[in-house]
Amino acid sequence: MQELVIKEINNFIYTLEGKNNKYKISMEFNIDYQPQVNDKIYMYDELLKEKFLSFGLLDHVSGRQIRDSKDPDLIILANNNTKMFLKRLYG
């Protein structure tokens, strides 16, 4: 899982910066909290290849069931106060 920092948000396009790379990915978060600049996202490399991603809570019906912490559809959204475990949504 790679640690990425949100550097910019322009509508749904997030600029994420890792240790050696920058990524621009269109993302949607179906949760009460909306990510902010300088929040951190931990995600697996497989998701960084996608053009559009949607995330929601682990119990959301529109995603695969997450069975362990190595599932590539699992991400962690972290700010100064909390960590939220989210999953990729489909459909």
PAZAPA-4460 file (N, C-alpha, C; in steps of 0.05 Angstrom, whole numbers, plus 32768, in hexadecimal, padded with zeros to 4 digits):
% residues 91
    n_x    n_y    n_z   ca_x   ca_y   ca_z    c_x    c_y    c_z   seq   type   mol
   8011   7FE9   8000   8000   8000   8000   8012   8019   8000     1      M     A
   800C   802B   7FEE   801C   8043   7FEB   800F   805B   7FF9     2      Q     A
   8020   806B   8006   8015   8083   8013   8016   809A   7FFE     3      E     A
   7FFF   80A7   7FFB   7FFD   80BD   7FE8   7FF1   80D5   7FF7     4      L     A
   7FFB   80ED   7FF0   7FF1   8105   7FFD   7FE0   8114   7FE7     5      V     A
   7FC9   811D   7FEF   7FB8   812D   7FDD   7FC4   8149   7FDB     6      I     A
   7FCD   8150   7FC3   7FDA   816A   7FBF   7FC7   817F   7FB3     7      K     A
   7FB3   8175   7FA4   7FA0   8188   7F98   7F87   8179   7F92     8      E     A
   7F70   8188   7F94   7F56   817D   7F8D   7F49   8191   7F7A     9      I     A
   7F42   8188   7F62   7F34   8199   7F4F   7F1C   818A   7F45    10      N     A
   7F04   8191   7F50   7EEC   8182   7F4C   7EF0   8166   7F56    11      N     A
   7EF0   8152   7F46   7EF4   8136   7F4F   7F10   812C   7F48    12      F     A
   7F21   813E   7F3E   7F3C   8135   7F36   7F4F   813B   7F4D    13      I     A
   7F5B   8125   7F57   7F6D   8127   7F6D   7F8A   8124   7F63    14      Y     A
   7F9B   8136   7F6B   7FB8   8133   7F66   7FC4   8127   7F7F    15      T     A
   7FCF   8110   7F7C   7FDB   8100   7F92   7FF9   80FF   7F8E    16      L     A
   8007   8102   7FA4   8024   8101   7FA2   802F   80EB   7FB5    17      E     A
   803E   80D9   7FA9   804C   80C4   7FB8   8069   80CA   7FBB    18      G     A
   8078   80B6   7FC3   8095   80BB   7FC6   80A3   80C3   7FAC    19      K     A
   809C   80B5   7F96   80AA   80BA   7F7D   8098   80C2   7F66    20      N     A
   807E   80C3   7F6A   806C   80C9   7F54   8055   80DB   7F5C    21      N     A
   8049   80E8   7F47   8030   80F7   7F4B   801B   80E9   7F39    22      K     A
   8003   80E9   7F43   7FED   80DD   7F35   7FD5   80F0   7F34    23      Y     A
   7FC7   80F0   7F1E   7FAE   80FF   7F1B   7F98   80EB   7F16    24      K     A
   7F85   80E9   7F29   7F70   80D5   7F26   7F56   80E2   7F2D    25      I     A
   7F42   80DC   7F1E   7F27   80E5   7F24   7F1B   80D2   7F39    26      S     A
   7F14   80DD   7F50   7F09   80CD   7F66   7EF1   80D9   7F72    27      M     A
   7EDF   80C8   7F7B   7EC6   80D0   7F88   7EC5   80C0   7FA2    28      E     A
   7EBE   80CE   7FB8   7EBC   80C2   7FD2   7E9F   80C4   7FDC    29      F     A
   7E92   80AD   7FDF   7E77   80AB   7FE8   7E75   80A8   8006    30      N     A
   7E80   80BC   8014   7E81   80BC   8031   7E7A   80D8   803B    31      I     A
   7E75   80DB   8054   7E6F   80F6   805F   7E86   8109   805E    32      D     A
   7E9E   80FF   8062   7EB6   8110   8062   7EC1   8111   8045    33      Y     A
   7EC8   8129   803C   7ED5   812C   8022   7EF3   8132   8026    34      Q     A
   7F04   8123   8019   7F21   8126   801D   7F2A   8143   8017    35      P     A
   7F3F   814B   8025   7F4A   8166   8023   7F67   8164   801A    36      Q     A
   7F71   817B   8011   7F8E   817D   800A   7F9E   8176   8024    37      V     A
   7FB3   8167   8020   7FC5   815D   8035   7FBB   8145   8044    38      N     A
   7FA2   813C   803F   7F9A   8122   8049   7FAB   810C   803B    39      D     A
   7FAD   80F5   8048   7FBC   80DF   803C   7FA9   80C9   8033    40      K     A
   7FB1   80BD   801D   7FA2   80A5   8013   7FB7   808F   8011    41      I     A
   7FB0   8078   801C   7FC1   8060   8019   7FB2   804E   8006    42      Y     A
   7FBF   8047   7FF0   7FB2   8035   7FDC   7FC7   8024   7FCE    43      M     A
   7FBD   800E   7FC3   7FCF   7FFC   7FB4   7FD3   8007   7F97    44      Y     A
   7FEA   8000   7F8C   7FF1   8009   7F71   7FDC   8003   7F5C    45      D     A
   7FCE   7FEC   7F5E   7FBA   7FE5   7F4A   7FA6   7FFB   7F45    46      E     A
   7F9E   8009   7F5B   7F89   801E   7F58   7F94   8037   7F4B    47      L     A
   7FAE   803B   7F4C   7FBA   8053   7F41   7FBA   8053   7F22    48      L     A
   7FB4   803D   7F16   7FB3   803A   7EF9   7F97   8042   7EEE    49      K     A
   7F84   8045   7F00   7F68   804B   7EF8   7F64   8069   7EF2    50      E     A
   7F51   806F   7EE0   7F4B   808B   7ED9   7F36   8097   7EEB    51      K     A
   7F23   8086   7EF5   7F0E   808F   7F07   7F0A   807A   7F1C    52      F     A
   7F08   8084   7F35   7F03   8072   7F4C   7EEE   807E   7F5E    53      L     A
   7EDE   806C   7F69   7EC9   8074   7F7C   7ECD   8063   7F95    54      S     A
   7ECB   8070   7FAC   7ED0   8062   7FC6   7EB8   8067   7FD9    55      F     A
   7EB4   8053   7FEA   7EA0   8055   7FFE   7EA7   8045   8017    56      G     A
   7E95   8045   802A   7E9A   8036   8043   7E9C   8018   803D    57      L     A
   7EA9   800A   804F   7EAD   7FED   804B   7E93   7FDD   8049    58      L     A
   7E7D   7FE7   8055   7E64   7FD8   8054   7E52   7FE1   803D    59      D     A
   7E5C   7FF2   802B   7E4D   7FFB   8014   7E47   7FE4   8002    60      H     A
   7E2E   7FE2   7FF7   7E26   7FCB   7FE6   7E33   7FCB   7FCB    61      V     A
   7E3D   7FE1   7FC1   7E47   7FE2   7FA5   7E65   7FDC   7FA2    62      S     A
   7E6F   7FCC   7FB3   7E8B   7FC5   7FB1   7E8F   7FA8   7FB9    63      G     A
   7EA7   7F9D   7FB3   7EAD   7F82   7FBB   7EB0   7F82   7FDA    64      R     A
   7EAC   7F6B   7FE5   7EB0   7F68   8002   7ECF   7F66   8007    65      Q     A
   7ED8   7F77   8019   7EF5   7F78   8020   7EF9   7F63   8036    66      I     A
   7F0B   7F50   8030   7F10   7F3A   8043   7F2A   7F3C   8051    67      R     A
   7F3D   7F4C   8047   7F56   7F50   8056   7F63   7F6A   804D    68      D     A
   7F78   7F72   805C   7F85   7F8C   8058   7F95   7F8E   803E    69      S     A
   7F99   7F78   8031   7FA9   7F78   8018   7F97   7F79   7FFF    70      K     A
   7F7E   7F7D   8003   7F6B   7F7F   7FEC   7F71   7F99   7FDD    71      D     A
   7F76   7F98   7FC3   7F7D   7FB0   7FB4   7F66   7FC5   7FB3    72      P     A
   7F4D   7FBD   7FB9   7F37   7FD0   7FB8   7F35   7FDF   7FD3    73      D     A
   7F45   7FDA   7FE6   7F45   7FE7   8000   7F57   8000   7FFF    74      L     A
   7F4E   8016   800A   7F5F   802E   800E   7F5B   8038   802A    75      I     A
   7F6E   8048   8033   7F6C   8056   804C   7F6E   8074   8047    76      I     A
   7F5B   8082   8051   7F5B   80A0   804F   7F61   80AA   806B    77      L     A
   7F77   80BA   806D   7F80   80C3   8088   7F84   80E1   8088    78      A     A
   7F7B   80ED   809E   7F81   8109   80A3   7F8E   810A   80BF    79      N     A
   7F90   8121   80CA   7F9D   8124   80E4   7F8F   8115   80FB    80      N     A
   7F75   8112   80F8   7F65   8107   810E   7F5C   80EA   810A    81      N     A
   7F57   80E1   80F1   7F4B   80C7   80ED   7F57   80B8   80D6    82      T     A
   7F51   809E   80D6   7F57   808D   80BF   7F3C   8080   80B7    83      K     A
   7F36   8082   809E   7F1D   8075   8094   7F25   805F   8080    84      M     A
   7F1A   8048   8085   7F1E   8031   8072   7F07   8031   805F    85      F     A
   7F0E   8032   8045   7EFA   8034   8030   7EFF   801F   801B    86      L     A
   7EEB   801A   800B   7EEF   8007   7FF5   7EE6   8013   7FDB    87      K     A
   7EF1   8007   7FC5   7EE9   8010   7FAB   7ECD   8007   7FA5    88      R     A
   7EBE   8019   7F99   7EA2   8013   7F92   7EA1   800E   7F74    89      L     A
   7E8F   7FFD   7F6C   7E8B   7FF6   7F50   7E6E   7FFC   7F49    90      Y     A
   7E69   8004   7F30   7E4E   8007   7F26   7E42   8022   7F29    91      G     A
***
